[in-house]
Amino acid sequence: DGVRRRDFINIAAVGAAGVGGAVTLLPLISQMAPSKDVLAESSTELDISAIEPGQAIKAIFRKQPLFVKRLTEEEISEENAVPLGDLRDPQTLDERTQEGHRDILVTMGVCTHLGCVPLGAAEGEVKGEYGGYFCPCHGSHYDSAGRIRKGPAPTNLEVPEYAFTSDTVIQVG
Ligand code: FES
């Protein structure tokens, strides 16, 4: 697996460097070996109580940007009124949110085109023509449900696995 291969590379490098290098070998491995596996399984808890309707926050989940947005009533009605036939990657807002929390949209902050971080989560950033997120790299526009509406991105912003652990806290991952 990945960890073993890395260890082997380290050992090989130290071997080539000579005996003097061996002193640093153990601490190096103990720092490196667990990191990737632990990260892959880690989850992130977020308090979402301070997010006002119409606002979003940026967080980090597994080293990638994560957006949490609280939709206004108006945005919810607008997104629910969009015909699925108009969508490149047809999904309803209900399919992208959780029951009892239809106003909370949790997505990765990673454009599905080539992986740039879209704008629109922070105060004052442009949200694009559909009022959600805008990727400045090649001009992808996402709506308030994080669905791709215009530009080169092939699919909606990814909704990661998450759960509400209370009315104000979500656990992602
Ligand atoms: Fe976002 Fe190309 S990476 S539009």
Boltz pocket constraint, residues with backbone or C-beta under 6 A from the ligand:
constraints:
  - pocket:
      binder: B
      contacts: [[A, 111], [A, 112], [A, 113], [A, 114], [A, 115], [A, 116], [A, 135], [A, 136], [A, 137], [A, 138], [A, 139], [A, 140], [A, 151], [A, 152], [A, 153]]
      max_distance: 6.0
